[in-house]
Amino acid sequence: MNFSPGWDQTYRESRQLSTWPWSDLVSFTLRHARPDGGFRRVLELGCGAGANIPFFRKLGVDYWAIEGSTFVVAKLHEAFPDLGERIVAGDFTREIPFDGPFDLVIDRSSLTHNETVAVRRTLRMVCDLMRPGAKFIGINWFSMKHSAAAAGDPVDSHTRTNIPAGQFAGVGAVHFSDQEHIVELIGTAGFQLERLEHHAIDAVLPASGDTLSWWNFVAVKP
């Protein structure tokens, strides 16, 4: 599996168990892929501890998810028993065990935790599962301007691993993109970019010198 066992261990240690929907994901969905606009069948890649599930349940959509950690999936089945068959444990870079078509696929900082070849393969699989006009929303795809983009050991020209400290310690591969790379990734998978945003946060107080930087985007299947 491309899914890092470090993530499963991280969840078992009750770390990075986000339980609130990511604000950027909420705003992008409501701006670009509302259910009343035909985006009703939704697939989430790497749902983690289920932070986005209550949001999509509130919207009344048909929600599905694949997550790499068997530990956290078991917890989600306890929390959302009616979604037991729709939230599965697996490696979404190798296989997505659901039938399409989907109207919307979302990824909040999951696919970007893989090497480049796995990112490419997943994007092509996802595109094949989507109807024409469907959208892929990517949130928090890490930027080359992130302070950690040169940390740890290189896997390929855009991926690092063994990052020793900070938010990426112990979680395996982390993929960092510049604009040219992310546009090429999305385009060669068969999508057209509808919106692309770059975000950066510089830590001023306390002064650590760190920069957190990421991409948010909306891509459309023609």
Secondary structure in CASP SS format (residue, H / E / C, confidence):
PFRMAT SS
TARGET T0000
AUTHOR 0000-0000-0000
METHOD secondary structure of the structure
MODEL  1
M C 1.00
N C 1.00
F C 1.00
S C 1.00
P H 1.00
G H 1.00
W H 1.00
D H 1.00
Q H 1.00
T H 1.00
Y H 1.00
R H 1.00
E C 1.00
S C 1.00
R C 1.00
Q C 1.00
L C 1.00
S C 1.00
T C 1.00
W C 1.00
P C 1.00
W C 1.00
S H 1.00
D H 1.00
L H 1.00
V H 1.00
S H 1.00
F H 1.00
T H 1.00
L H 1.00
R H 1.00
H H 1.00
A C 1.00
R C 1.00
P H 1.00
D H 1.00
G H 1.00
G C 1.00
F C 1.00
R C 1.00
R E 1.00
V E 1.00
L E 1.00
E E 1.00
L E 1.00
G C 1.00
C C 1.00
G C 1.00
A C 1.00
G C 1.00
A C 1.00
N C 1.00
I H 1.00
P H 1.00
F H 1.00
F H 1.00
R H 1.00
K H 1.00
L H 1.00
G C 1.00
V C 1.00
D E 1.00
Y E 1.00
W E 1.00
A E 1.00
I E 1.00
E E 1.00
G C 1.00
S C 1.00
T H 1.00
F H 1.00
V H 1.00
V H 1.00
A H 1.00
K H 1.00
L H 1.00
H H 1.00
E H 1.00
A H 1.00
F C 1.00
P H 1.00
D H 1.00
L H 1.00
G C 1.00
E C 1.00
R C 1.00
I E 1.00
V E 1.00
A E 1.00
G C 1.00
D C 1.00
F C 1.00
T C 1.00
R C 1.00
E C 1.00
I C 1.00
P C 1.00
F C 1.00
D C 1.00
G C 1.00
P C 1.00
F E 1.00
D E 1.00
L E 1.00
V E 1.00
I E 1.00
D E 1.00
R E 1.00
S C 1.00
S C 1.00
L C 1.00
T C 1.00
H C 1.00
N C 1.00
E C 1.00
T H 1.00
V H 1.00
A H 1.00
V H 1.00
R H 1.00
R H 1.00
T H 1.00
L H 1.00
R H 1.00
M H 1.00
V H 1.00
C H 1.00
D H 1.00
L C 1.00
M E 1.00
R E 1.00
P E 1.00
G E 1.00
A E 1.00
K E 1.00
F E 1.00
I E 1.00
G E 1.00
I E 1.00
N E 1.00
W E 1.00
F E 1.00
S E 1.00
M C 1.00
K C 1.00
H C 1.00
S H 1.00
A H 1.00
A H 1.00
A H 1.00
A C 1.00
G C 1.00
D E 1.00
P E 1.00
V E 1.00
D E 1.00
S C 1.00
H C 1.00
T E 1.00
R E 1.00
T E 1.00
N C 1.00
I C 1.00
P C 1.00
A C 1.00
G H 1.00
Q H 1.00
F H 1.00
A C 1.00
G C 1.00
V C 1.00
G C 1.00
A C 1.00
V E 1.00
H E 1.00
F C 1.00
S E 1.00
D C 1.00
Q H 1.00
E H 1.00
H H 1.00
I H 1.00
V H 1.00
E H 1.00
L H 1.00
I H 1.00
G H 1.00
T H 1.00
A C 1.00
G C 1.00
F C 1.00
Q E 1.00
L E 1.00
E E 1.00
R E 1.00
L E 1.00
E E 1.00
H E 1.00
H E 1.00
A E 1.00
I E 1.00
D E 1.00
A C 1.00
V C 1.00
L C 1.00
P C 1.00
A C 1.00
S C 1.00
G C 1.00
D C 1.00
T E 1.00
L E 1.00
S E 1.00
W E 1.00
W E 1.00
N E 1.00
F E 1.00
V E 1.00
A E 1.00
V E 1.00
K C 1.00
P C 1.00
END
